[in-house]
Each structure stands twice: as structure tokens, then as C-alpha cells.
Amino acid sequence: MARQTNIKIAWEKLNKDLSETNEDYRSPSNDKELEELRNEGYRLFDGKAATPEQRMIKNAHIRQRVAAFAPNQVTIKRLKSEVDRLRAENDALKNPEPGRTQRPGGNAPAGDGTTWEQGLLNEAAKLGSPTR
């Protein structure tokens, strides 16, 4: 009985130490949703399987989740990087660097001092009026 007590104490201490020293093994204290999901995972893991078949299913799920952890961390890192890149791109589009502010031609008078509209009318007059 003393041996079981020692194992239980060691198990609890180890889990406490891991959650305090590994950021991936704890939820932010201000996020209740993540905390509830983590607690649900603990309940599933700590629950007893009633039959050997249920124990086998439980062990298979545990194996798959452990194997998925590292790839999920890489995916999260990649997605965070992509979000950062898209935010920077979005900020650049919201606040673009000033471009060229004067349009070629614009409303500036032509070399002879006439506006472009007057120049167009003068060129049309040179062609003559259309005959009907």
C-alpha cells in the first residue's frame, strides 16, 4: 500500500512539474475554453476503461494524439508566421507609400499656353468641318 501511495505522489508531482515547466503542457490562465478542453482531456485519460476492448480503443486514441502533437505544433507555427506576413501585407496596403502625385498632362497648359481642351478644338478646326 505504501508503494502505491509513493507512486501516486510521484505521478502527481511529475505532472505538476511538467505543466509548470513546459509551456505546451498548460493553458493560459485567462482562457477558460482552453482550460476546459485540457481538463476534459485529463478526464478522458484518467478514466477507467470497463472492458479490454475499450482499453484498446483508448490506448489507440492516446497513441494517435501523442503522434499528432509535434506535427500540430509545426502547423501552428507555420500558420502564425503566415498570419504575421498577411498582417504586414495588409498594413502596407492600408498605408501605402505616397506615389507619384502629378499626372502627366494633367491640367497643365500646353507648351503654347493653351489648355488641352482648346488644343483639341484647334486640331479639330484644322481638319475642317464635316460635310453633310
Residue pairs with C-beta under 8 A, 6 or more apart in sequence:
18 25
19 25
19 26
20 26
24 69
24 73
26 38
27 34
27 35
27 37
27 38
28 34
29 35
44 58
45 62
49 55
49 57
49 58
105 116
107 115
107 116
109 115
110 116
110 119
114 122
